């Protein structure tokens, strides 16, 4: 059974550009969540999608957006990149509610903004 | 503000020694999760605790949940270099929202 797959693994972008990250959840998992991890702030919740609907959103500016497709695959987009957006972006999937199933994480996409 | 406090922030132990990592929540816990992370990699699920007083073990790692204290501990017995990494506790604070502690960096000296 394949795990959570995130692509690409590494990405270098220039300030002002935009970027799209992809996450394929475990087969059958309908919930996908995104997290940003930095040395200073640790793991911070971005948003969660379930059946193509955003159910929950963290405290990030509108430059961060996401979507989920009918096959549960999810994409995260960051527009007008800033140096502070450099981070490891982690995606996690779950069968349903967090309290019943917990999360399985992908290996992450390391984004560097120069 | 940080809703999950982990202690210690870092830990260096000699191989073979036991160690304990603590995680305290400022909010009611609906579930407590322990993950391990190698630098720059994803999180590896270790254990999930849902009931007060629950205790789970896997190989040499034991985790307990004290619901009344809103606290969990992770204990490693006879540590090995393979145990090295960053240990993170995550709490389900409701509404499918998981928050994480800052992590505890464990180094095991051979």
HADDOCK unambig.tbl for C-alpha pairs under 7 A between the chains (distance, minus, plus):
assign (segid A and resid 42 and name CA) (segid B and resid 102 and name CA) 5.54 0.50 0.50
assign (segid A and resid 43 and name CA) (segid B and resid 100 and name CA) 6.21 0.50 0.50
assign (segid A and resid 90 and name CA) (segid B and resid 42 and name CA) 6.85 0.50 0.50
assign (segid A and resid 97 and name CA) (segid B and resid 96 and name CA) 6.08 0.50 0.50
assign (segid A and resid 98 and name CA) (segid B and resid 92 and name CA) 6.98 0.50 0.50
assign (segid A and resid 98 and name CA) (segid B and resid 96 and name CA) 5.11 0.50 0.50
assign (segid A and resid 99 and name CA) (segid B and resid 30 and name CA) 6.75 0.50 0.50
assign (segid A and resid 99 and name CA) (segid B and resid 31 and name CA) 6.06 0.50 0.50
assign (segid A and resid 99 and name CA) (segid B and resid 92 and name CA) 6.57 0.50 0.50
assign (segid A and resid 104 and name CA) (segid B and resid 45 and name CA) 6.80 0.50 0.50
assign (segid A and resid 105 and name CA) (segid B and resid 42 and name CA) 6.03 0.50 0.50
assign (segid A and resid 105 and name CA) (segid B and resid 43 and name CA) 5.64 0.50 0.50
assign (segid A and resid 106 and name CA) (segid B and resid 42 and name CA) 5.46 0.50 0.50
assign (segid A and resid 107 and name CA) (segid B and resid 41 and name CA) 5.16 0.50 0.50
assign (segid A and resid 107 and name CA) (segid B and resid 42 and name CA) 3.83 0.50 0.50
assign (segid A and resid 108 and name CA) (segid B and resid 41 and name CA) 6.48 0.50 0.50
assign (segid A and resid 108 and name CA) (segid B and resid 42 and name CA) 5.64 0.50 0.50
